[in-house]
Amino acid sequence: MSPARTVVFGFALLLLFGQPLLAQGRPAGVTTEVVVAQNMSETVAVFGQIIPARESDVAARVMGVVTEVHVRIGDAVTAGAILARLDTERLEIEVQQAQAESAITEAGIVVAQTRLDRAETALRRTESLAASSTASQAQLDDRAGLYAEALASFQQARARRLTSETVLRRAEYNLNNADVRAPFAGVVLDVPTEVGQFIQTGNVVARILDVATLEVEANVPSRYIQALQKEVPVVARTDGGDTLTLALRAVLPTEFTSTRTRPVRFDLNGDVGLVAAGQSVTLDLPVSAPREMLVVPKDALVQANGGWRVFVNAEGKASPRTVSIGAAIGGGFAVLSGLTPGDEVVVRGNERLRPGQSISTGSGRPGGGGWGGGSGRPSAEGSGRPASDTEGRPGTTSSGRPSEGSRLGGGGIGRPRADTVATSRSTTGG
């Protein structure tokens, strides 16, 4: 073999075997997190929808021609704000006519009262004369008849006054309602009315949605209904990644036999951001009382020999531990055995680790920054959909990681409660 070919062959061998040998001499850069005991609840993922508690088609109370439209689609309005205005000329004429009729009726009452007083005076005088035999019985009967007629006329005048007052109130009602007003504060969704349009009583002028009373409705499996409590907040997530805090409002007394679920209503608490009616959300319903449990991050688990194991940082060496896991809890899994509080588990870079291999958490690689985040694997929230079970064992993702909710019989996704404590160590932090 020529010297040139010998050099080329040696260089090829160096490229093929030299680099792995050099790499084996360096510690593997990994990201770790510390396993801690946390006060958490088991949760199950349920789909829900944001619905409006109040949405109204605001209708005209009187008929007339629309002269002004004050709102457009998307406008925010306050309670009592004018949405549209009708022509008031005819209505003003009706009010004036009713006022005139009322005045005539009042005058008629005065005349009837005067006639009644005069007839009563004449009757009393005739009665005195008849007592002294000065007036005849016929004269007394005539005076009594005139008094009865005057009294009836007075009562008719009073009845006409009630009628005229009713007509006047109706005319004033029509005039006052020529301005179509918002019954509550909200956002205008539709304005089917145009200027110049003649509308009848009951025609829709605008549709308003009360954004302050949005709530969430979810069909919850019947077996979880008893676990719902009004004092326990519920966390929900939108498809956009926003987190909402809900409070149980009501469990409706009906059940869907095909799905064995019941409709449950939740109030939205705090700042709801840009949520919209009809928007889908995923609720993490607590199905157990909070209790202290040991939780391992999802990304720390590696499938091995039909079970699960993790690599623990044992003084700079990768030490494998076989673990038994339980329910999905907040981006991780409850640990039944195999770990103790304070163990530092590898959550990134553990795919190619070998038992006893040197590891380093200060290699400068991007850190994990919490469970399921920044690791390039599916996060704890995943796609927002529950995972399925696989032969009664934790479900797995395409990377061999256990999927969320696999131990909850229907795909519950566990989430930490507010009092959860989590610590992590990333490769950027040393």
DOLUMVEX-663713 format. One record per residue (C-alpha): residue number from 0; residue in three letters; y, x, z. Coordinates in Angstrom, 2 decimals, padded with zeros to 5 digits. Example, Ala and Ser with C-alpha at 12.3 -4.5 7.8 and 13.67 -1.06 7.14 Angstrom:
2
+-----+-----+---------+---------+---------+
:   i :  aa :       v :       u :       w :
+-----+-----+---------+---------+---------+
:   0 : ALA : -004.50 :  012.30 :  007.80 :
:   1 : SER : -001.06 :  013.67 :  007.14 :
+-----+-----+---------+---------+---------+
***
This chain:
430
+-----+-----+---------+---------+---------+
:   i :  aa :       v :       u :       w :
+-----+-----+---------+---------+---------+
:   0 : MET :  000.00 :  000.00 :  000.00 :
:   1 : SER :  003.37 :  001.34 : -000.98 :
:   2 : PRO :  005.96 :  002.11 :  001.71 :
:   3 : ALA :  008.26 : -000.65 :  000.39 :
:   4 : ARG :  005.55 : -003.30 :  000.59 :
:   5 : THR :  004.61 : -002.09 :  004.05 :
:   6 : VAL :  008.20 : -002.60 :  005.27 :
:   7 : VAL :  008.36 : -006.11 :  003.79 :
:   8 : PHE :  005.02 : -007.06 :  005.32 :
:   9 : GLY :  006.12 : -005.80 :  008.73 :
:  10 : PHE :  009.37 : -007.68 :  008.56 :
:  11 : ALA :  007.49 : -010.89 :  007.76 :
:  12 : LEU :  005.24 : -010.39 :  010.77 :
:  13 : LEU :  008.30 : -009.89 :  012.95 :
:  14 : LEU :  009.81 : -013.16 :  011.75 :
:  15 : LEU :  006.55 : -015.02 :  012.25 :
:  16 : PHE :  005.53 : -013.78 :  015.69 :
:  17 : GLY :  008.46 : -011.88 :  017.11 :
:  18 : GLN :  010.88 : -014.74 :  017.72 :
:  19 : PRO :  008.44 : -016.94 :  019.68 :
:  20 : LEU :  007.56 : -013.96 :  021.81 :
:  21 : LEU :  011.21 : -013.30 :  022.49 :
:  22 : ALA :  011.82 : -016.99 :  023.19 :
:  23 : GLN :  009.01 : -017.02 :  025.73 :
:  24 : GLY :  010.85 : -014.43 :  027.70 :
:  25 : ARG :  013.92 : -016.63 :  028.14 :
:  26 : PRO :  014.12 : -019.62 :  030.53 :
:  27 : ALA :  014.11 : -023.00 :  028.74 :
:  28 : GLY :  017.43 : -024.81 :  028.94 :
:  29 : VAL :  016.98 : -028.28 :  030.44 :
:  30 : THR :  018.89 : -031.10 :  032.11 :
:  31 : THR :  017.75 : -032.30 :  035.51 :
:  32 : GLU :  018.45 : -035.13 :  037.90 :
:  33 : VAL :  017.73 : -035.46 :  041.59 :
:  34 : VAL :  015.43 : -038.28 :  042.64 :
:  35 : VAL :  016.95 : -040.32 :  045.46 :
:  36 : ALA :  016.02 : -043.41 :  047.44 :
:  37 : GLN :  018.22 : -046.31 :  046.44 :
:  38 : ASN :  018.89 : -049.83 :  047.68 :
:  39 : MET :  018.01 : -051.87 :  044.60 :
:  40 : SER :  016.63 : -055.19 :  043.38 :
:  41 : GLU :  014.08 : -055.83 :  040.70 :
:  42 : THR :  015.69 : -057.60 :  037.76 :
:  43 : VAL :  014.61 : -059.44 :  034.66 :
:  44 : ALA :  016.54 : -059.68 :  031.40 :
:  45 : VAL :  017.48 : -063.16 :  030.19 :
:  46 : PHE :  019.53 : -064.09 :  027.16 :
:  47 : GLY :  022.60 : -066.26 :  027.68 :
:  48 : GLN :  025.61 : -067.55 :  025.83 :
:  49 : ILE :  029.27 : -067.83 :  026.75 :
:  50 : ILE :  030.36 : -071.45 :  026.56 :
:  51 : PRO :  033.68 : -073.20 :  027.24 :
:  52 : ALA :  033.91 : -075.48 :  030.24 :
:  53 : ARG :  036.80 : -077.31 :  028.52 :
:  54 : GLU :  037.39 : -077.69 :  024.80 :
:  55 : SER :  039.46 : -080.66 :  023.68 :
:  56 : ASP :  040.39 : -082.34 :  020.42 :
:  57 : VAL :  043.92 : -083.35 :  021.38 :
:  58 : ALA :  044.63 : -086.74 :  019.78 :
:  59 : ALA :  047.82 : -088.67 :  019.07 :
:  60 : ARG :  048.44 : -091.56 :  021.47 :
:  61 : VAL :  050.66 : -093.43 :  019.02 :
:  62 : MET :  050.80 : -093.75 :  015.27 :
:  63 : GLY :  053.59 : -092.36 :  013.13 :
:  64 : VAL :  054.72 : -089.72 :  010.68 :
:  65 : VAL :  054.47 : -086.10 :  011.80 :
:  66 : THR :  057.90 : -084.46 :  011.64 :
:  67 : GLU :  057.16 : -081.15 :  013.45 :
:  68 : VAL :  054.10 : -078.98 :  014.11 :
:  69 : HIS :  054.83 : -076.37 :  016.77 :
:  70 : VAL :  051.58 : -074.37 :  016.88 :
:  71 : ARG :  049.30 : -072.40 :  014.62 :
:  72 : ILE :  045.67 : -071.41 :  014.92 :
:  73 : GLY :  045.28 : -068.68 :  017.51 :
:  74 : ASP :  048.43 : -069.52 :  019.49 :
:  75 : ALA :  048.18 : -069.47 :  023.28 :
:  76 : VAL :  049.72 : -072.57 :  024.84 :
:  77 : THR :  050.51 : -073.67 :  028.37 :
:  78 : ALA :  049.74 : -077.04 :  029.90 :
:  79 : GLY :  052.31 : -079.58 :  028.69 :
:  80 : ALA :  053.45 : -077.52 :  025.69 :
:  81 : ILE :  054.46 : -079.58 :  022.64 :
:  82 : LEU :  051.90 : -079.28 :  019.86 :
:  83 : ALA :  053.46 : -081.70 :  017.36 :
:  84 : ARG :  056.20 : -084.34 :  017.19 :
:  85 : LEU :  056.20 : -087.72 :  015.46 :
:  86 : ASP :  059.11 : -089.58 :  013.90 :
:  87 : THR :  060.86 : -091.50 :  016.70 :
:  88 : GLU :  063.27 : -093.74 :  014.76 :
:  89 : ARG :  060.97 : -096.78 :  014.75 :
:  90 : LEU :  059.97 : -096.15 :  018.35 :
:  91 : GLU :  063.59 : -095.97 :  019.48 :
:  92 : ILE :  064.29 : -099.29 :  017.75 :
:  93 : GLU :  061.36 : -100.87 :  019.56 :
:  94 : VAL :  062.67 : -099.59 :  022.89 :
:  95 : GLN :  066.13 : -100.99 :  022.20 :
:  96 : GLN :  064.64 : -104.33 :  021.20 :
:  97 : ALA :  062.56 : -104.45 :  024.37 :
:  98 : GLN :  065.62 : -103.59 :  026.45 :
:  99 : ALA :  067.55 : -106.46 :  024.82 :
: 100 : GLU :  064.72 : -108.90 :  025.49 :
: 101 : SER :  064.64 : -107.74 :  029.08 :
: 102 : ALA :  068.37 : -108.34 :  029.45 :
: 103 : ILE :  068.02 : -111.85 :  028.00 :
: 104 : THR :  065.21 : -112.55 :  030.42 :
: 105 : GLU :  067.30 : -111.38 :  033.38 :
: 106 : ALA :  070.09 : -113.70 :  032.31 :
: 107 : GLY :  067.62 : -116.58 :  032.03 :
: 108 : ILE :  066.50 : -115.94 :  035.58 :
: 109 : VAL :  070.10 : -116.18 :  036.81 :
: 110 : VAL :  070.55 : -119.53 :  035.01 :
: 111 : ALA :  067.26 : -120.87 :  036.32 :
: 112 : GLN :  068.12 : -119.75 :  039.85 :
: 113 : THR :  071.48 : -121.55 :  039.66 :
: 114 : ARG :  069.87 : -124.77 :  038.43 :
: 115 : LEU :  067.26 : -124.56 :  041.16 :
: 116 : ASP :  069.89 : -124.09 :  043.87 :
: 117 : ARG :  071.90 : -127.06 :  042.57 :
: 118 : ALA :  068.86 : -129.33 :  042.35 :
: 119 : GLU :  067.81 : -128.36 :  045.87 :
: 120 : THR :  071.29 : -129.15 :  047.25 :
: 121 : ALA :  071.29 : -132.56 :  045.54 :
: 122 : LEU :  067.85 : -133.35 :  046.89 :
: 123 : ARG :  068.79 : -132.47 :  050.45 :
: 124 : ARG :  071.93 : -134.69 :  050.24 :
: 125 : THR :  069.96 : -137.62 :  048.87 :
: 126 : GLU :  067.38 : -137.24 :  051.62 :
: 127 : SER :  070.18 : -137.49 :  054.24 :
: 128 : LEU :  071.60 : -140.60 :  052.58 :
: 129 : ALA :  068.19 : -142.21 :  052.33 :
: 130 : ALA :  067.67 : -141.64 :  056.05 :
: 131 : SER :  070.81 : -143.74 :  056.77 :
: 132 : SER :  069.83 : -146.35 :  054.16 :
: 133 : THR :  072.80 : -145.37 :  052.00 :
: 134 : ALA :  070.65 : -144.09 :  049.07 :
: 135 : SER :  067.73 : -145.94 :  047.57 :
: 136 : GLN :  064.21 : -144.67 :  047.25 :
: 137 : ALA :  064.60 : -144.51 :  043.47 :
: 138 : GLN :  067.55 : -142.16 :  043.77 :
: 139 : LEU :  065.55 : -139.95 :  046.13 :
: 140 : ASP :  062.63 : -139.83 :  043.67 :
: 141 : ASP :  064.97 : -138.86 :  040.81 :
: 142 : ARG :  066.44 : -135.98 :  042.82 :
: 143 : ALA :  062.97 : -134.77 :  043.78 :
: 144 : GLY :  061.91 : -134.78 :  040.12 :
: 145 : LEU :  064.96 : -132.78 :  039.06 :
: 146 : TYR :  064.27 : -130.23 :  041.78 :
: 147 : ALA :  060.63 : -129.84 :  040.63 :
: 148 : GLU :  061.78 : -129.28 :  037.04 :
: 149 : ALA :  064.31 : -126.65 :  038.15 :
: 150 : LEU :  061.69 : -124.86 :  040.22 :
: 151 : ALA :  059.28 : -124.77 :  037.26 :
: 152 : SER :  062.01 : -123.41 :  035.00 :
: 153 : PHE :  062.75 : -120.67 :  037.51 :
: 154 : GLN :  059.07 : -119.69 :  037.71 :
: 155 : GLN :  058.87 : -119.57 :  033.89 :
: 156 : ALA :  061.91 : -117.29 :  033.82 :
: 157 : ARG :  060.26 : -114.94 :  036.27 :
: 158 : ALA :  057.07 : -114.86 :  034.18 :
: 159 : ARG :  059.10 : -114.07 :  031.07 :
: 160 : ARG :  060.68 : -111.19 :  032.98 :
: 161 : LEU :  057.23 : -109.71 :  033.71 :
: 162 : THR :  056.36 : -109.99 :  030.03 :
: 163 : SER :  059.57 : -108.34 :  028.91 :
: 164 : GLU :  059.10 : -105.52 :  031.44 :
: 165 : THR :  055.60 : -104.91 :  030.06 :
: 166 : VAL :  056.91 : -104.82 :  026.49 :
: 167 : LEU :  059.64 : -102.39 :  027.52 :
: 168 : ARG :  057.18 : -100.08 :  029.30 :
: 169 : ARG :  054.92 : -100.04 :  026.26 :
: 170 : ALA :  057.84 : -099.22 :  023.96 :
: 171 : GLU :  058.94 : -096.42 :  026.28 :
: 172 : TYR :  055.33 : -095.16 :  026.48 :
: 173 : ASN :  055.14 : -094.96 :  022.69 :
: 174 : LEU :  058.45 : -093.12 :  022.51 :
: 175 : ASN :  057.51 : -090.64 :  025.23 :
: 176 : ASN :  054.19 : -089.90 :  023.53 :
: 177 : ALA :  055.77 : -089.15 :  020.18 :
: 178 : ASP :  055.53 : -085.57 :  021.47 :
: 179 : VAL :  051.85 : -084.58 :  021.44 :
: 180 : ARG :  051.36 : -082.16 :  024.35 :
: 181 : ALA :  048.60 : -079.76 :  025.42 :
: 182 : PRO :  046.55 : -081.26 :  028.28 :
: 183 : PHE :  045.74 : -077.77 :  029.64 :
: 184 : ALA :  046.47 : -074.12 :  028.96 :
: 185 : GLY :  044.35 : -072.49 :  026.29 :
: 186 : VAL :  044.15 : -071.17 :  022.76 :
: 187 : VAL :  044.59 : -073.32 :  019.65 :
: 188 : LEU :  041.41 : -073.25 :  017.55 :
: 189 : ASP :  042.37 : -075.71 :  014.82 :
: 190 : VAL :  045.42 : -077.64 :  013.60 :
: 191 : PRO :  044.30 : -080.31 :  011.10 :
: 192 : THR :  047.73 : -081.99 :  011.03 :
: 193 : GLU :  050.57 : -081.25 :  008.62 :
: 194 : VAL :  054.25 : -082.21 :  008.55 :
: 195 : GLY :  054.77 : -085.49 :  006.68 :
: 196 : GLN :  051.26 : -086.75 :  007.43 :
: 197 : PHE :  050.93 : -090.30 :  008.78 :
: 198 : ILE :  048.48 : -090.35 :  011.65 :
: 199 : GLN :  046.89 : -093.23 :  013.47 :
: 200 : THR :  046.35 : -093.54 :  017.18 :
: 201 : GLY :  043.41 : -091.29 :  018.07 :
: 202 : ASN :  043.75 : -088.89 :  015.12 :
: 203 : VAL :  043.19 : -085.22 :  016.10 :
: 204 : VAL :  046.38 : -083.13 :  016.12 :
: 205 : ALA :  044.93 : -079.85 :  017.43 :
: 206 : ARG :  041.82 : -078.45 :  019.09 :
: 207 : ILE :  042.31 : -076.32 :  022.21 :
: 208 : LEU :  039.88 : -074.04 :  024.06 :
: 209 : ASP :  040.46 : -073.29 :  027.73 :
: 210 : VAL :  039.75 : -069.55 :  027.93 :
: 211 : ALA :  040.27 : -069.54 :  031.70 :
: 212 : THR :  037.18 : -071.67 :  032.30 :
: 213 : LEU :  034.61 : -069.86 :  030.16 :
: 214 : GLU :  031.18 : -069.67 :  031.71 :
: 215 : VAL :  027.71 : -068.46 :  030.82 :
: 216 : GLU :  024.68 : -070.64 :  030.25 :
: 217 : ALA :  021.20 : -069.13 :  030.28 :
: 218 : ASN :  017.76 : -070.64 :  030.09 :
: 219 : VAL :  016.00 : -069.03 :  033.05 :
: 220 : PRO :  012.20 : -069.10 :  033.45 :
: 221 : SER :  011.28 : -071.60 :  036.13 :
: 222 : ARG :  009.40 : -069.00 :  038.18 :
: 223 : TYR :  012.68 : -067.12 :  038.80 :
: 224 : ILE :  014.81 : -070.11 :  039.81 :
: 225 : GLN :  014.01 : -069.78 :  043.51 :
: 226 : ALA :  015.24 : -066.17 :  043.51 :
: 227 : LEU :  018.76 : -067.10 :  042.33 :
: 228 : GLN :  021.40 : -067.06 :  045.07 :
: 229 : LYS :  025.09 : -067.89 :  044.83 :
: 230 : GLU :  026.11 : -064.96 :  047.03 :
: 231 : VAL :  024.26 : -062.41 :  044.86 :
: 232 : PRO :  026.29 : -061.33 :  041.80 :
: 233 : VAL :  024.62 : -061.12 :  038.40 :
: 234 : VAL :  025.44 : -058.44 :  035.84 :
: 235 : ALA :  025.59 : -059.33 :  032.15 :
: 236 : ARG :  026.10 : -057.16 :  029.09 :
: 237 : THR :  027.53 : -058.02 :  025.70 :
: 238 : ASP :  026.29 : -056.59 :  022.42 :
: 239 : GLY :  029.45 : -054.48 :  022.37 :
: 240 : GLY :  028.51 : -052.77 :  025.64 :
: 241 : ASP :  030.98 : -054.58 :  027.91 :
: 242 : THR :  029.77 : -055.42 :  031.41 :
: 243 : LEU :  030.50 : -058.81 :  032.97 :
: 244 : THR :  030.09 : -059.94 :  036.57 :
: 245 : LEU :  028.74 : -063.46 :  037.01 :
: 246 : ALA :  028.27 : -065.81 :  039.95 :
: 247 : LEU :  025.74 : -068.62 :  040.06 :
: 248 : ARG :  027.45 : -072.02 :  039.74 :
: 249 : ALA :  024.72 : -074.58 :  039.11 :
: 250 : VAL :  021.08 : -074.97 :  038.22 :
: 251 : LEU :  020.84 : -078.06 :  036.01 :
: 252 : PRO :  018.10 : -080.52 :  037.03 :
: 253 : THR :  016.24 : -080.42 :  033.72 :
: 254 : GLU :  013.49 : -078.26 :  032.27 :
: 255 : PHE :  012.40 : -077.44 :  028.73 :
: 256 : THR :  008.66 : -078.02 :  028.67 :
: 257 : SER :  008.07 : -075.88 :  025.57 :
: 258 : THR :  009.58 : -072.75 :  027.15 :
: 259 : ARG :  009.28 : -073.61 :  030.86 :
: 260 : THR :  012.90 : -072.68 :  031.39 :
: 261 : ARG :  015.84 : -074.38 :  033.07 :
: 262 : PRO :  019.51 : -074.25 :  032.03 :
: 263 : VAL :  021.62 : -072.37 :  034.58 :
: 264 : ARG :  025.41 : -072.06 :  034.59 :
: 265 : PHE :  027.26 : -068.95 :  035.81 :
: 266 : ASP :  030.98 : -068.44 :  036.44 :
: 267 : LEU :  032.71 : -065.40 :  034.95 :
: 268 : ASN :  034.43 : -063.29 :  037.61 :
: 269 : GLY :  037.14 : -060.67 :  037.23 :
: 270 : ASP :  038.53 : -059.40 :  033.95 :
: 271 : VAL :  036.39 : -060.83 :  031.15 :
: 272 : GLY :  038.07 : -058.81 :  028.39 :
: 273 : LEU :  037.69 : -060.07 :  024.82 :
: 274 : VAL :  034.71 : -062.36 :  025.29 :
: 275 : ALA :  034.51 : -065.43 :  023.10 :
: 276 : ALA :  032.86 : -068.81 :  023.27 :
: 277 : GLY :  029.47 : -068.67 :  021.60 :
: 278 : GLN :  029.04 : -064.95 :  022.27 :
: 279 : SER :  025.56 : -063.79 :  023.28 :
: 280 : VAL :  025.03 : -061.81 :  026.48 :
: 281 : THR :  022.05 : -060.33 :  028.29 :
: 282 : LEU :  021.82 : -061.16 :  031.99 :
: 283 : ASP :  020.05 : -058.92 :  034.50 :
: 284 : LEU :  018.84 : -061.51 :  037.00 :
: 285 : PRO :  017.81 : -060.20 :  040.44 :
: 286 : VAL :  014.34 : -061.54 :  041.14 :
: 287 : SER :  013.75 : -059.83 :  044.48 :
: 288 : ALA :  015.69 : -059.06 :  047.62 :
: 289 : PRO :  017.42 : -055.63 :  047.68 :
: 290 : ARG :  015.24 : -052.97 :  049.26 :
: 291 : GLU :  015.16 : -049.20 :  049.43 :
: 292 : MET :  012.96 : -047.61 :  046.79 :
: 293 : LEU :  012.47 : -044.29 :  045.05 :
: 294 : VAL :  013.49 : -044.41 :  041.38 :
: 295 : VAL :  012.73 : -041.87 :  038.64 :
: 296 : PRO :  014.89 : -041.74 :  035.51 :
: 297 : LYS :  013.20 : -043.12 :  032.41 :
: 298 : ASP :  013.76 : -039.91 :  030.41 :
: 299 : ALA :  011.91 : -037.84 :  033.01 :
: 300 : LEU :  008.59 : -039.52 :  032.24 :
: 301 : VAL :  006.17 : -037.89 :  029.79 :
: 302 : GLN :  002.92 : -039.54 :  028.77 :
: 303 : ALA : -000.14 : -037.44 :  029.61 :
: 304 : ASN : -003.88 : -038.21 :  029.87 :
: 305 : GLY : -003.36 : -041.97 :  029.81 :
: 306 : GLY : -000.77 : -041.84 :  032.59 :
: 307 : TRP :  002.66 : -040.47 :  033.34 :
: 308 : ARG :  003.93 : -037.18 :  034.64 :
: 309 : VAL :  007.24 : -035.46 :  035.25 :
: 310 : PHE :  008.33 : -031.83 :  035.44 :
: 311 : VAL :  009.94 : -030.84 :  038.73 :
: 312 : ASN :  012.25 : -027.83 :  039.06 :
: 313 : ALA :  010.35 : -025.73 :  041.58 :
: 314 : GLU :  012.56 : -022.70 :  042.17 :
: 315 : GLY :  013.25 : -022.24 :  038.47 :
: 316 : LYS :  009.72 : -023.06 :  037.32 :
: 317 : ALA :  008.52 : -026.24 :  035.58 :
: 318 : SER :  006.04 : -027.84 :  037.95 :
: 319 : PRO :  004.15 : -030.88 :  036.52 :
: 320 : ARG :  003.62 : -033.89 :  038.78 :
: 321 : THR :  001.49 : -036.93 :  038.01 :
: 322 : VAL :  003.33 : -040.08 :  039.08 :
: 323 : SER :  002.48 : -043.74 :  039.46 :
: 324 : ILE :  005.34 : -046.03 :  038.45 :
: 325 : GLY :  006.16 : -049.65 :  039.15 :
: 326 : ALA :  008.84 : -052.04 :  037.97 :
: 327 : ALA :  011.73 : -051.07 :  035.70 :
: 328 : ILE :  014.83 : -050.58 :  037.84 :
: 329 : GLY :  018.27 : -049.72 :  036.50 :
: 330 : GLY :  017.42 : -047.32 :  033.71 :
: 331 : GLY :  014.42 : -045.93 :  035.51 :
: 332 : PHE :  011.20 : -046.93 :  037.18 :
: 333 : ALA :  010.20 : -047.42 :  040.78 :
: 334 : VAL :  007.99 : -044.56 :  041.94 :
: 335 : LEU :  004.84 : -045.62 :  043.75 :
: 336 : SER :  003.50 : -042.10 :  044.28 :
: 337 : GLY :  003.91 : -038.50 :  043.13 :
: 338 : LEU :  007.54 : -037.76 :  044.08 :
: 339 : THR :  009.66 : -037.48 :  047.19 :
: 340 : PRO :  013.41 : -037.88 :  047.70 :
: 341 : GLY :  015.28 : -034.76 :  046.66 :
: 342 : ASP :  012.88 : -033.68 :  043.91 :
: 343 : GLU :  014.78 : -032.35 :  040.89 :
: 344 : VAL :  013.15 : -033.75 :  037.76 :
: 345 : VAL :  013.74 : -032.67 :  034.15 :
: 346 : VAL :  015.22 : -035.47 :  032.04 :
: 347 : ARG :  016.04 : -033.49 :  028.89 :
: 348 : GLY :  014.14 : -030.67 :  027.29 :
: 349 : ASN :  010.85 : -031.65 :  028.93 :
: 350 : GLU :  008.97 : -032.44 :  025.70 :
: 351 : ARG :  007.88 : -028.83 :  025.08 :
: 352 : LEU :  007.72 : -027.52 :  028.62 :
: 353 : ARG :  004.58 : -025.82 :  029.84 :
: 354 : PRO :  003.42 : -025.74 :  033.45 :
: 355 : GLY :  004.95 : -022.77 :  035.20 :
: 356 : GLN :  007.48 : -022.07 :  032.45 :
: 357 : SER :  010.84 : -020.71 :  033.58 :
: 358 : ILE :  013.69 : -023.22 :  033.20 :
: 359 : SER :  017.45 : -023.02 :  033.49 :
: 360 : THR :  019.91 : -025.84 :  034.11 :
: 361 : GLY :  022.91 : -023.70 :  033.19 :
: 362 : SER :  022.30 : -022.98 :  029.50 :
: 363 : GLY :  025.42 : -024.77 :  028.35 :
: 364 : ARG :  023.61 : -027.60 :  026.55 :
: 365 : PRO :  025.09 : -031.09 :  026.84 :
: 366 : GLY :  024.24 : -032.68 :  030.14 :
: 367 : GLY :  022.49 : -035.99 :  030.68 :
: 368 : GLY :  025.38 : -037.60 :  032.53 :
: 369 : GLY :  023.23 : -040.29 :  034.13 :
: 370 : TRP :  020.03 : -042.16 :  033.33 :
: 371 : GLY :  019.46 : -042.80 :  029.69 :
: 372 : GLY :  022.85 : -041.45 :  028.62 :
: 373 : GLY :  023.55 : -038.51 :  026.34 :
: 374 : SER :  019.94 : -037.57 :  026.01 :
: 375 : GLY :  019.43 : -038.71 :  022.47 :
: 376 : ARG :  016.70 : -041.12 :  023.61 :
: 377 : PRO :  017.02 : -044.89 :  023.99 :
: 378 : SER :  019.21 : -045.68 :  026.98 :
: 379 : ALA :  018.22 : -047.91 :  029.85 :
: 380 : GLU :  020.06 : -050.75 :  028.24 :
: 381 : GLY :  018.31 : -050.14 :  024.93 :
: 382 : SER :  019.17 : -052.78 :  022.37 :
: 383 : GLY :  019.87 : -055.40 :  024.99 :
: 384 : ARG :  016.48 : -057.05 :  024.32 :
: 385 : PRO :  013.52 : -057.16 :  026.67 :
: 386 : ALA :  010.57 : -054.92 :  025.84 :
: 387 : SER :  007.03 : -056.20 :  025.64 :
: 388 : ASP :  003.98 : -055.31 :  027.70 :
: 389 : THR :  001.21 : -053.09 :  026.39 :
: 390 : GLU : -002.23 : -053.80 :  027.86 :
: 391 : GLY : -000.79 : -054.33 :  031.31 :
: 392 : ARG :  000.66 : -050.80 :  031.39 :
: 393 : PRO :  004.28 : -049.75 :  030.96 :
: 394 : GLY :  005.33 : -050.20 :  027.33 :
: 395 : THR :  006.25 : -047.10 :  025.39 :
: 396 : THR :  008.91 : -046.25 :  022.90 :
: 397 : SER :  008.32 : -044.25 :  019.73 :
: 398 : SER :  008.99 : -041.06 :  021.71 :
: 399 : GLY :  006.22 : -041.82 :  024.20 :
: 400 : ARG :  008.70 : -042.88 :  026.90 :
: 401 : PRO :  008.01 : -046.01 :  028.96 :
: 402 : SER :  010.11 : -048.91 :  027.74 :
: 403 : GLU :  012.26 : -050.98 :  030.08 :
: 404 : GLY :  010.93 : -054.13 :  031.69 :
: 405 : SER :  007.35 : -053.34 :  030.85 :
: 406 : ARG :  006.11 : -054.12 :  034.36 :
: 407 : LEU :  007.91 : -057.43 :  034.76 :
: 408 : GLY :  005.74 : -059.63 :  032.57 :
: 409 : GLY :  008.18 : -060.67 :  029.86 :
: 410 : GLY :  010.40 : -057.68 :  029.57 :
: 411 : GLY :  012.75 : -057.46 :  032.51 :
: 412 : ILE :  015.36 : -054.74 :  032.31 :
: 413 : GLY :  016.18 : -053.36 :  035.75 :
: 414 : ARG :  019.77 : -052.53 :  036.66 :
: 415 : PRO :  021.14 : -050.86 :  039.84 :
: 416 : ARG :  023.05 : -053.01 :  042.26 :
: 417 : ALA :  026.58 : -052.12 :  043.25 :
: 418 : ASP :  025.40 : -050.14 :  046.24 :
: 419 : THR :  023.09 : -047.93 :  044.15 :
: 420 : VAL :  023.44 : -044.18 :  044.69 :
: 421 : ALA :  022.58 : -041.82 :  041.85 :
: 422 : THR :  023.05 : -038.09 :  041.49 :
: 423 : SER :  022.52 : -035.98 :  038.39 :
: 424 : ARG :  022.76 : -032.39 :  037.25 :
: 425 : SER :  023.60 : -031.57 :  033.62 :
: 426 : THR :  023.24 : -028.35 :  031.66 :
: 427 : THR :  027.01 : -028.00 :  031.43 :
: 428 : GLY :  027.47 : -028.09 :  035.16 :
: 429 : GLY :  025.04 : -025.39 :  036.18 :
+-----+-----+---------+---------+---------+
***
